Amino acid sequence: LELVSALGRASSHDVVVIDCLTLYVSNLLMKELDDAAIRERFDALVDALRRPSAHVILVTNEVGLGIVPENALARRFRDLAGTLHQRLARVSDELYLATMGVLLRLRPSPVEAIAPHDDDAD
């Protein structure tokens, strides 16, 4: 829940992995914070990542590519996660989308698919 504080405590490390941002959004929702309070947490996280003391790797789940959830809480979760993703994408040096073991590098350009090594090839 205190991701910005955790980043501050990790400042002595070269690399910090945050896994996972959608779990962070879910935890904030379960604390019954309103959207304004959650967006304040997002603001603080974005600000902290603009002045990193370590290389920060953010892991998250893409939740906006499917159907619109029928449940109001699920829609709220999807929308807030999408907002966080968009805000973090703006300040990230590198962006990757991973699916089924294949990475798609979105930034820096050019966009490139990075296939896994096929160690089991016949």
N, C-alpha and C positions, 0 to 999 in steps of 0.2 A: 504493500500500500504506500510505502514511503520511498518510492523509486528515486526521487531526486536526492534524498538523504543518502540512500545506498550508493548512488553514483559518487557523491562526495566522499564517502568512506572508502571507496575503491580507488581513489585518486593516486595511490602509490603503485598501482598496477599498470603494466603496459597495455593490456587488452582486457576489456570488460565485455562479457556476453550477457545480454538481457533476453531471457527466454521465459515467458513470451508476452508480448504486448497485449494480445487479446485476453489473456488470463488477467493481466493488470486491469483492463477495462471491465471485465466481469467482476473482479474483486471490488472495484470502485462502485459498481452498480449494486452489489450485494451489501455495501455499507450504507445504502439508501441515500447516497449523495444526489443532489439534483444536477441537471445538466450543466448549469453555470459553475457549480463547484468542481465538477469533473473537468470542464474546459479550463478552469484555473490550474488544475493539476497538469493538464496537457501543456499549457503555457509555460509552466515552471520546468517541465521536462524539456521542451524545445529550447528554452533559454539555457538550461544546463548543457544541452548537447551542442550548442553554438560555441561553447568554450570548454571543450573536453580536455581533461588532463591525461586521457588514455584513448587508445583506439577502441571505439565502442561498436559492437556488433549487436544489432537489434533483430530479433527473430519474432515473427508474427504469423498469423493465419489470415489468408484472404477470405473475407466473409461476404463480400459484396457481389460475387460473380453468379450467385444462385438466384433462386426465386425470392421475392419479398416475403419475409415471414408473416404468418397470420397473427401471431402472438405479439402484443404491444411491447412487451419487454424485449423480445427477440429483435424486433425492428429497432428499438432504441439502442440495443447493443450493437447491431449492424451499423447504424448511422454514426454512433460515437466512435466505433472502431475505424470506420471510413474517414471520419474527420481527423482522428489521430494519425492515421496512415498518410493522408494527404499533407498534413502539417510537417510530419517527419520527413517525407519525401522531398519537400522543398529545401531542407537543410542538410540532406545526406549527400556525401560525396560519391557514394556508390550505392546502386540499387540492383537487387537480383530477385527474380521470381523463380521459385523452385517447384517443380512438379515431377513426380515419378523418377527422381534421380537426375533430372536434367535441369541445369541452371540456365536461365535466360538473363543475361546481363543487360539491364536497361540503361544504366549510367555507370561509368562514362560511355559515351558513344564511341563507335557504332554499336547498335544492339547486336548481341552475339549469343548464340546458343552454345553452351558448354556441356557436351555430352559426357556421361561417366565413362570410365575405362571399362571395357568388356573383358573381365578376367576369365569369364566362363565361355569364351568364344570357342566354337567347334573348329 
